[in-house]
């Protein structure tokens, strides 16, 4: 039975789709494989992650879905670029995640040489008035990272 909060906040498959063992509905004590699901605040956090990491044009049915951060990859790391990234992130979340209010988007430069930014998103879930934040590392110059050996 789904409670009122889960019905509003959402429930669905985890992304990427994962499988997990669950007790069988039969009284044999065996387990069966089922798709992993998420609900509530965890589903909203996953949704934010998907929005930020999806390049527009990825989904055929919704070509505008996502947050176009790739346009800033070769830009100079200055205040103007940081303001544009903040606005892009805030606008994408406003448009594609109606269950939250974005309270603040803070960018901090972690390593200017390799162009690594930390995007901190503070948000409030409208239905529960709960406040959360998520942090995304973002590389402006990803090609400058040293290669790792296997």
Secondary structure, 3 states (H helix, E strand, C coil): CCCHHHHHHCEEECCCCCEEEEECCCCCCCEEEEECEEECHHHHHHHHHHHHHCCCCCCCCCCCCCCCHHHHCCCCCCHHHHHHHHHHHHHHHHHHCCCEEEEEEEEEEEECCCCEEEEEEEEEECCCCEEEEEEEEEECCHHHCCCCCC
